[in-house]
Protein backbone atom coordinates (compact mmCIF):
# COMPACT_ATOMS: atom_id res chain seq x y z
CA UNK A 1 0.00 0.00 0.00
CA UNK A 2 2.93 2.27 0.75
CA UNK A 3 4.26 1.58 -2.72
CA UNK A 4 0.94 2.64 -4.21
CA UNK A 5 1.03 5.87 -2.22
CA UNK A 6 4.57 6.58 -3.32
CA UNK A 7 3.61 5.93 -6.94
CA UNK A 8 0.60 8.22 -6.67
CA UNK A 9 2.74 10.99 -5.14
CA UNK A 10 5.23 10.61 -7.97
CA UNK A 11 2.41 10.91 -10.55
CA UNK A 12 1.03 13.98 -8.77
CA UNK A 13 4.48 15.63 -8.74
CA UNK A 14 4.74 15.07 -12.48
CA UNK A 15 1.27 16.54 -13.03
CA UNK A 16 1.88 19.73 -11.03
CA UNK A 17 4.07 21.48 -13.68
CA UNK A 18 1.54 20.57 -16.38
CA UNK A 19 -1.30 21.89 -14.23
CA UNK A 20 0.61 25.13 -13.69
CA UNK A 21 1.13 25.51 -17.44
CA UNK A 22 -2.54 24.77 -18.04
CA UNK A 23 -3.53 27.29 -15.39
CA UNK A 24 -1.34 30.00 -16.97
CA UNK A 25 -2.77 29.18 -20.39
CA UNK A 26 -6.33 29.41 -19.11
CA UNK A 27 -5.62 32.77 -17.48
CA UNK A 28 -4.10 34.00 -20.75
CA UNK A 29 -7.08 32.78 -22.77
CA UNK A 30 -9.51 34.40 -20.31
CA UNK A 31 -7.60 37.69 -20.42
CA UNK A 32 -7.48 37.62 -24.21
CA UNK A 33 -11.18 36.80 -24.40
CA UNK A 34 -12.04 39.58 -21.99
CA UNK A 35 -9.94 42.09 -23.97
CA UNK A 36 -11.57 40.96 -27.20
CA UNK A 37 -15.06 41.26 -25.73
CA UNK A 38 -14.27 44.65 -24.25
CA UNK A 39 -13.03 45.84 -27.64
CA UNK A 40 -16.03 44.42 -29.48
CA UNK A 41 -18.42 45.82 -26.91
CA UNK A 42 -16.85 49.26 -27.24
CA UNK A 43 -17.10 49.15 -31.02
CA UNK A 44 -20.68 47.88 -30.89
CA UNK A 45 -21.72 50.59 -28.42
CA UNK A 46 -20.07 53.24 -30.58
CA UNK A 47 -21.95 51.95 -33.64
CA UNK A 48 -25.22 51.87 -31.70
CA UNK A 49 -24.72 55.46 -30.58
CA UNK A 50 -24.02 56.55 -34.16
CA UNK A 51 -27.07 54.69 -35.47
CA UNK A 52 -29.22 56.18 -32.73
CA UNK A 53 -28.01 59.68 -33.59
CA UNK A 54 -28.75 59.11 -37.28
CA UNK A 55 -32.20 57.81 -36.44
CA UNK A 56 -32.87 60.87 -34.27
CA UNK A 57 -31.75 63.20 -37.08
CA UNK A 58 -33.95 61.35 -39.59
CA UNK A 59 -36.93 61.57 -37.22
CA UNK A 60 -36.34 65.30 -36.76
CA UNK A 61 -36.12 65.81 -40.52
CA UNK A 62 -39.29 63.83 -41.09
CA UNK A 63 -41.09 65.85 -38.42
CA UNK A 64 -39.93 69.05 -40.11
CA UNK A 65 -41.07 67.86 -43.53
CA UNK A 66 -44.48 66.88 -42.18
CA UNK A 67 -44.84 70.21 -40.36
CA UNK A 68 -43.93 72.19 -43.51
CA UNK A 69 -46.32 70.18 -45.68
CA UNK A 70 -49.22 69.75 -43.27
CA UNK A 71 -51.64 71.90 -45.31
CA UNK A 72 -50.81 70.32 -48.71
CA UNK A 73 -51.02 66.84 -47.16
CA UNK A 74 -54.40 67.64 -45.63
CA UNK A 75 -55.67 68.99 -48.96
CA UNK A 76 -54.39 65.91 -50.80
CA UNK A 77 -56.07 63.58 -48.33
CA UNK A 78 -59.37 65.46 -48.69
CA UNK A 79 -59.40 66.15 -52.44
CA UNK A 80 -56.52 64.29 -54.04
CA UNK A 81 -57.41 60.84 -52.78
CA UNK A 82 -61.00 61.22 -53.98
CA UNK A 83 -59.77 62.35 -57.40
CA UNK A 84 -57.26 59.49 -57.47
CA UNK A 85 -60.04 57.00 -56.71
CA UNK A 86 -62.08 58.36 -59.64
CA UNK A 87 -59.01 58.15 -61.92
CA UNK A 88 -58.35 54.54 -60.91
CA UNK A 89 -61.99 53.64 -61.58
CA UNK A 90 -61.82 55.32 -65.01
CA UNK A 91 -58.59 53.46 -65.79
CA UNK A 92 -60.17 50.16 -64.79
CA UNK A 93 -63.16 50.84 -67.06
CA UNK A 94 -60.81 51.77 -69.92
CA UNK A 95 -58.78 48.56 -69.46
CA UNK A 96 -61.95 46.46 -69.38
CA UNK A 97 -63.04 48.10 -72.66
CA UNK A 98 -59.64 47.43 -74.23
CA UNK A 99 -59.83 43.83 -73.07
CA UNK A 100 -63.28 43.44 -74.63
CA UNK A 101 -62.05 45.00 -77.91
CA UNK A 102 -59.07 42.62 -77.92
CA UNK A 103 -61.32 39.60 -77.38
CA UNK A 104 -63.67 40.69 -80.19
CA UNK A 105 -60.73 41.31 -82.50
CA UNK A 106 -59.27 37.91 -81.67
CA UNK A 107 -62.62 36.15 -82.16
CA UNK A 108 -63.55 37.83 -85.49
CA UNK A 109 -60.77 40.03 -86.84
CA UNK A 110 -62.28 40.58 -90.28
CA UNK A 111 -65.73 41.43 -88.98
CA UNK A 112 -64.39 43.86 -86.45
CA UNK A 113 -62.29 45.82 -88.93
CA UNK A 114 -65.04 46.18 -91.59
Buried (B, 14 or more C-beta within 10 A) or exposed (E): EEEEEEEEEEEEEEEEEEEEEEEEEEEEEEEEEEEEEEEEEEEEEEEEEEEEEEEEEEEEEEEEEEEEEEEEEEEBEEEEEEEEEEEEEEEEEEEEEEEEEEEEEEEEEEEEEE
